[in-house]
Amino acid sequence: MSRQMRAVVLRHPGGPDVLRVERVPEPLPGLGECLIDVTLTGVNFDDLVQRAGAHPELPLPAVPGVEAVGRRRVDGRRVVALLRQGGGYAEVVAARDAYTVEVPAGIDDAQALGLFEQGGTAYGALLLAGRLRAGESVAVSAAAGGVGHLAVQLAVALGASPVIGLASTPAKRQFVKGLGADVALDPADPELADRLREAAGGMGVDLFVDSVGGPVARAGLAGLAPFGRLVCLGWRPAAADGPGTAGGDLPAVADVDDVTGVVALTTAQLARGSIGCAGFWMRHVVDHRELLSGIAERLFALAAHGRLTVHVDRTVALSEVGAAHAAVAARATTGKVLIDVRREM
Ligand SMILES: NC(=O)c1ccc[n+]([C@@H]2O[C@H](COP(=O)([O-])OP(=O)(O)OC[C@H]3O[C@@H](n4cnc5c(N)ncnc54)[C@H](OP(=O)(O)O)[C@@H]3O)[C@@H](O)[C@H]2O)c1
């Protein structure tokens, strides 16, 4: 008989209350996979999108969660894993060996978890897609969020200057300044493009890392310096006040013609502004084993030297995952939201 474990199961799309803890069979590792006895997993924004039903290609029922840290059952080594196929909100996960790295002594589980997926995304946006060079100016949207707070610290550590963070409340902007950002701006400022240019010394921003889209991305594009780059990491709906909002329409980067629906960002605009647009998806890193482990090694080293810290907003039990989703959707979190799968509530 297969061993049982506790896991959060998503049986049908909906609000945070559809996330329920159940006893289910432990996963069986396939070829090239290992079992991990999980200590911590985490909430990522895309988990909200999956829960709301905006990933129709993902079959349900499913155990959400794309990351986990814990002990590899076969040898007891401490490892952190990316779970492209989900399954993270559970006491045990089956992870691909290729998407798993060992955690060095001196890096605790919470740091390892935050650094691997969200830190890796920040790294990819700044360096792989954004081609950041020391001395360039960088702006980051949702800068107090899981990816954003690591992107700000990484930009500082890489010698970017000035580093500008966007966050929606004074408390979050203070948090962003505390991470080392030179300037913190309100993404809802109607003059955001001007504020970005001013903050970057008048010429505009060299690299804008955006995970919000819509008006924020538009202002980011308008605020770019010649040879500036906008890197798109993701997008959000305009409203943030409920469970269904996470999977809303995808806002266009630039204006859309109401009649034709055509996005009015043209190559001519890119040429006339000497600007560029790029995208980044972590999925394209995970399939390059050497790149993935090299990035993890560099991030762990920066963390070991105190240059990069995962700030934990809260740690919840599996039974509290719905409430944690609601907090992220309500924009009420700063930094990383962790799930301690062994905590009983
Ligand atoms: N491309 C990739 O490989 C990759 C990998 C991981 C994540 N991502 C993307 O990176 C982004 C950040 O992910 P994360 O997990 O770190 O999440 P997160 O940034 O912690 O998400 C929460 C924050 O997003 C901001 N936000 C802006 N508009 C929002 C809205 N309409 N609803 C809710 N929040 C809104 C809020 O900050 P303010 O209140 O300060 O605006 C909020 O605190 C997401 O778009 C995600 O899809 C991409």
The ligand as an SDF file (V2000), in Angstrom:
LIG
                    3D

 48 52  0  0  0  0  0  0  0  0999 V2000
    8.9970   34.9920  -15.9130 N   0  0  0  0  0  0  0  0  0  0  0  0
    9.2330   34.1320  -14.9320 C   0  0  0  0  0  0  0  0  0  0  0  0
    9.9560   33.1450  -15.0860 O   0  0  0  0  0  0  0  0  0  0  0  0
    8.6270   34.3940  -13.6040 C   0  0  0  0  0  0  0  0  0  0  0  0
    8.9690   33.6170  -12.4860 C   0  0  0  0  0  0  0  0  0  0  0  0
    8.4060   33.9430  -11.2450 C   0  0  0  0  0  0  0  0  0  0  0  0
    7.5130   34.9970  -11.1740 C   0  0  0  0  0  0  0  0  0  0  0  0
    7.2000   35.7010  -12.3060 N   0  0  0  0  0  0  0  0  0  0  0  0
    6.2840   36.8340  -12.2690 C   0  0  0  0  0  0  0  0  0  0  0  0
    6.8670   37.7910  -11.4270 O   0  0  0  0  0  0  0  0  0  0  0  0
    5.8370   38.5120  -10.7690 C   0  0  0  0  0  0  0  0  0  0  0  0
    6.1130   38.5200   -9.2890 C   0  0  0  0  0  0  0  0  0  0  0  0
    5.8280   37.2490   -8.7390 O   0  0  0  0  0  0  0  0  0  0  0  0
    5.8970   37.0410   -7.1720 P   0  0  0  0  0  0  0  0  0  0  0  0
    5.5520   35.6230   -6.9360 O   0  0  0  0  0  0  0  0  0  0  0  0
    7.1690   37.6010   -6.6660 O   0  0  0  0  0  0  0  0  0  0  0  0
    4.6720   37.9210   -6.6610 O   0  0  0  0  0  0  0  0  0  0  0  0
    4.6860   39.2840   -5.8070 P   0  0  0  0  0  0  0  0  0  0  0  0
    5.4580   40.3220   -6.5360 O   0  0  0  0  0  0  0  0  0  0  0  0
    5.0900   39.0060   -4.4080 O   0  0  0  0  0  0  0  0  0  0  0  0
    3.1510   39.6420   -5.9200 O   0  0  0  0  0  0  0  0  0  0  0  0
    2.5020   40.5050   -5.0820 C   0  0  0  0  0  0  0  0  0  0  0  0
    2.7520   41.9760   -5.4020 C   0  0  0  0  0  0  0  0  0  0  0  0
    2.4210   42.3060   -6.7670 O   0  0  0  0  0  0  0  0  0  0  0  0
    2.0430   43.6810   -6.8470 C   0  0  0  0  0  0  0  0  0  0  0  0
    0.8330   43.8610   -7.6630 N   0  0  0  0  0  0  0  0  0  0  0  0
    0.7060   44.7510   -8.6590 C   0  0  0  0  0  0  0  0  0  0  0  0
   -0.4980   44.6390   -9.2300 N   0  0  0  0  0  0  0  0  0  0  0  0
   -1.1620   43.6690   -8.5690 C   0  0  0  0  0  0  0  0  0  0  0  0
   -2.4520   43.1090   -8.6850 C   0  0  0  0  0  0  0  0  0  0  0  0
   -3.3140   43.5400   -9.6210 N   0  0  0  0  0  0  0  0  0  0  0  0
   -2.8210   42.1100   -7.8440 N   0  0  0  0  0  0  0  0  0  0  0  0
   -1.9620   41.6560   -6.8980 C   0  0  0  0  0  0  0  0  0  0  0  0
   -0.7060   42.1540   -6.7470 N   0  0  0  0  0  0  0  0  0  0  0  0
   -0.3200   43.1580   -7.5810 C   0  0  0  0  0  0  0  0  0  0  0  0
    1.7970   44.1190   -5.4170 C   0  0  0  0  0  0  0  0  0  0  0  0
    2.8330   45.0250   -5.0700 O   0  0  0  0  0  0  0  0  0  0  0  0
    2.4580   46.5930   -4.9590 P   0  0  0  0  0  0  0  0  0  0  0  0
    1.2900   46.6270   -4.0240 O   0  0  0  0  0  0  0  0  0  0  0  0
    3.6850   47.2160   -4.4200 O   0  0  0  0  0  0  0  0  0  0  0  0
    2.1290   47.0260   -6.3660 O   0  0  0  0  0  0  0  0  0  0  0  0
    1.8590   42.8440   -4.6040 C   0  0  0  0  0  0  0  0  0  0  0  0
    2.3310   43.0270   -3.2900 O   0  0  0  0  0  0  0  0  0  0  0  0
    4.5140   37.8580  -11.2070 C   0  0  0  0  0  0  0  0  0  0  0  0
    3.9830   38.6040  -12.2870 O   0  0  0  0  0  0  0  0  0  0  0  0
    4.9220   36.4940  -11.6860 C   0  0  0  0  0  0  0  0  0  0  0  0
    4.0410   35.9800  -12.6420 O   0  0  0  0  0  0  0  0  0  0  0  0
    7.7400   35.4310  -13.4940 C   0  0  0  0  0  0  0  0  0  0  0  0
  1  2  1  0
  2  3  2  0
  2  4  1  0
  4  5  1  0
  4 48  2  0
  5  6  2  0
  6  7  1  0
  7  8  2  0
  8  9  1  0
  8 48  1  0
  9 10  1  0
  9 46  1  0
 10 11  1  0
 11 12  1  0
 11 44  1  0
 12 13  1  0
 13 14  1  0
 14 15  2  0
 14 16  1  0
 14 17  1  0
 17 18  1  0
 18 19  2  0
 18 20  1  0
 18 21  1  0
 21 22  1  0
 22 23  1  0
 23 24  1  0
 23 42  1  0
 24 25  1  0
 25 26  1  0
 25 36  1  0
 26 27  1  0
 26 35  1  0
 27 28  2  0
 28 29  1  0
 29 30  1  0
 29 35  2  0
 30 31  1  0
 30 32  2  0
 32 33  1  0
 33 34  2  0
 34 35  1  0
 36 37  1  0
 36 42  1  0
 37 38  1  0
 38 39  2  0
 38 40  1  0
 38 41  1  0
 42 43  1  0
 44 45  1  0
 44 46  1  0
 46 47  1  0
M  CHG  2   8   1  16  -1
M  END
$$$$
